[in-house]
Amino acid sequence: MGTLLERFDEHDGPVRGIAFHPSQPLFVSAGDDYKIKVWNYKTRRCQFTLTGHLDYVRTVYFHHEYPWIISCSDDQTVRIWNWQSRSCIAILTGHNHYVYSAQFHPKEDLVVSASLDQTVRVWDISGLRKKNAAPGTVAYDESAH
């Protein structure tokens, strides 16, 4: 109980956000080095690093279904990444101060974000799902159910 299993220390500076993947042996971390790192806790290694934010990265979370990571930053943006292709697939802009937190909705194509600009914003990302469905896969269509 409470036994340290491993220590991961590849960020340069403070680490601000962390989250487990819901089904894979992965976790994601975010830090003041502007980097997002995806780790495999079974192999105890950093799989890759996502770069693109221009300031401290505050929070990171995996999407419950799609191969996506959401991140937010002091650069006033929320970004969505495809961790399989290792690329940024969306940048949500509109906040005018640091974005401290952002999360995917557990069932709907929505994102919520919170900022030092004293706003909470809800974003529709349904177009992202349609645009980023991999070839050969069927995107879930709610109207069919």
Salt bridges, closest charged atoms under 4 A:
GLU6 OE1 - ARG44 NE 2.70
ASP9 OD2 - ARG7 NE 3.59
ASP32 OD1 - ARG16 NE 2.38
ASP33 OD2 - HIS11 ND1 2.99
ASP74 OD1 - ARG58 NE 2.61
ASP75 OD2 - HIS53 ND1 2.94
ASP75 OD2 - ARG79 NH2 3.80
ASP109 OD2 - ARG129 NE 2.60
ASP117 OD2 - HIS95 ND1 2.98
ASP117 OD2 - ARG121 NH2 3.38
